[in-house]
Amino acid sequence: SGSSDPYCVVKVDNEVVARTATVWKSLNPFWGEEYTLRLPRGFRSLAVYVLDEDTIGQDDVIGKVSLSHQQISAEPRGVDSWLSLAPVDPDEEVQGEIHLDLRVPEQGHPRVLRCHLIEARDLAPRDLSGTSDPFARVSCCGHTLETAVIKKTRFPHWDEVLEFELAEGEPGEAVLSVEVWDWDIVGKNDFLGRVEFPLDTICTDPTKGWFQLLPFPSTTEDRRGQLGALRLAVRLVEDRVLPPHYYQPLIQLLTEPILCPGQSPAGTALAVLEEVTSGESRQDVATKLVKIFLGQGLAVPLLDYLTTHELARTTDPNTLFRANSLASKSVEQFMKVVGLPYLHEVLKPVVNRIFEEKKYVELDPGKMELSRGRRGSLSEAQVRESSLELLKGYLGDIVDAIVGSVEKCPLLMRVAFKQLRRRVEERFPSAQHEEVRYFSISGFLFLRFFAPAVLTPKLFSLREQHANPRTGRTLLLLAK
């Protein structure tokens, strides 16, 4: 069809940790999915593979983007850019570790290199069974020896000792190479990884432990840019979590202006936070603040404090809460934390119906498809009319569900919005501004809560998959 059904798989040190939804029939997919991964401190790399989902047969690998621990940690603000997809060579897709004991005993003549191949773990599966038939091949000074093949396992236990006689004058610059292969009865064996050691190092100091298997040096031609690009935002945050009492002074400092409202607002920690946070970090700061104050039972007073100070700075009610201020971001985050189950109860029935019905909806004459199947005889006006009817029907059901859900709306949200309405009335008391009290609430509740969830249900966990292009267009028009 000249298209793909792409999805992404996220791997940390070759272990799959996340998978995005599939975006159907698209060469320019948008996922917009965010994952928080708890990683071991010693992790080595993060890789994102882009695949094309096939209903028959195996999914095709389009390409990958790989970032080392060093690359990510070198950017304190994180990596956020378009990165070219690199081709995926099976010989480079190795994983796992091998357990070795390598030594040259001091006694004896001639000297003997003793290689104890103990076991390996987490090898890549190369057979249809999801396992491999691994054996190890050891090469040194022009000689090669192999272990036995262990069938159907990714965790082979060889416990074999292979010995090499060392000629006079060695080691010099000689290298010991240990390769792991998957034995195949038909066709060539599959490479599983390798590790190398300078022989002089082993001669002077026995080498024992687990070693990461590495790929062969790449011989594939560089096709970066020909396979497309992936936009990624990756940030590494190393947190040290201390016992709770260490945080009490900070919590006391943050909550002080709310618990003791007498002091000058300009000098409070919350006021300083707003001054020093940039647009990029404001979302993070708001998220942390809401969680801290929810834990202290002070979320509603926090929102009241922030929105009151924003009201004091606002002269034109038409611009109220339109900017991505700390107050706006905090209310938005508060609704997501407190109101997500409520959002699901209100929107899920209608959203599910839109996904299941797959109706054709289009209002833009430039995008209408009039010669499609049974619509071949429909005019532009007829398509527009039927689309309007469908949109009104869906929208009517959504509005009815919202209006009828007052008792289901979380108490904390209702209290917060009641307080917000009171503050707006105090700030803009004149009759000409009577409707501002409602706009201030609907700006949050509809523009920052219900409408985004209608637009991209997957990001609010209303659906497991993203919408196909037709359903996505319906949701976009509905959200507008």
Stockholm file with secondary structure:
# STOCKHOLM 1.0

chainA/1-480         SGSSDPYCVVKVDNEVVARTATVWKSLNPFWGEEYTLRLPRGFRSLAVYVLDEDTIGQDDVIGKVSLSHQQISAEPRGVDSWLSLAPVDPDEEVQGEIHLDLRVPEQGHPRVLRCHLIEARDLAPRDLSGTSDPFARVSCCGHTLETAVIKKTRFPHWDEVLEFELAEGEPGEAVLSVEVWDWDIVGKNDFLGRVEFPLDTICTDPTKGWFQLLPFPSTTEDRRGQLGALRLAVRLVEDRVLPPHYYQPLIQLLTEPILCPGQSPAGTALAVLEEVTSGESRQDVATKLVKIFLGQGLAVPLLDYLTTHELARTTDPNTLFRANSLASKSVEQFMKVVGLPYLHEVLKPVVNRIFEEKKYVELDPGKMELSRGRRGSLSEAQVRESSLELLKGYLGDIVDAIVGSVEKCPLLMRVAFKQLRRRVEERFPSAQHEEVRYFSISGFLFLRFFAPAVLTPKLFSLREQHANPRTGRTLLLLAK
#=GR chainA/1-480 SS CCCCCEEEEEEETTEEEEECCCCCSCSSCCCCCCCCCCCCTTCCEEEEEEEECCSSSCCEEEEEEEEEHHHHHTCTTCEEEEEECBCCCGGGCCCCEEEEEEECCSSSSSCEEEEEEEEEESCCCCSTTSCCCEEEEEEETTEEEECCCCCSCSSCEEEEEEEEECCTTCCTTCEEEEEEEECCSSSCCEEEEEEEEEHHHHHHSCEEEEEECBCCCCCSCCCTTTSCEEEEEECCCCCCCCCGGGGHHHHHHHHHHHHSTTSCGGGSHHHHHHHHCCHHHHHHHHHHHHHHHHHTTCHHHHHHHHHHHHHHHCCCGGGTTTSCCHHHHHHHHHHHHHHHHHHHHHHHHHHHHHHHHCCCCCCCGGGCCCSSGGGGGCCHHHHHHHHHHHHHHHHHHHHHHHHTTGGGSCHHHHHHHHHHHHHHHHHSCSGGGTTHHHHHHHHHHIIIIIHHHHHCGGGGTSCSSCCCHHHHHHHHHHHC
#=GC SS_cons         CCCCCEEEEEEETTEEEEECCCCCSCSSCCCCCCCCCCCCTTCCEEEEEEEECCSSSCCEEEEEEEEEHHHHHTCTTCEEEEEECBCCCGGGCCCCEEEEEEECCSSSSSCEEEEEEEEEESCCCCSTTSCCCEEEEEEETTEEEECCCCCSCSSCEEEEEEEEECCTTCCTTCEEEEEEEECCSSSCCEEEEEEEEEHHHHHHSCEEEEEECBCCCCCSCCCTTTSCEEEEEECCCCCCCCCGGGGHHHHHHHHHHHHSTTSCGGGSHHHHHHHHCCHHHHHHHHHHHHHHHHHTTCHHHHHHHHHHHHHHHCCCGGGTTTSCCHHHHHHHHHHHHHHHHHHHHHHHHHHHHHHHHCCCCCCCGGGCCCSSGGGGGCCHHHHHHHHHHHHHHHHHHHHHHHHTTGGGSCHHHHHHHHHHHHHHHHHSCSGGGTTHHHHHHHHHHIIIIIHHHHHCGGGGTSCSSCCCHHHHHHHHHHHC
//
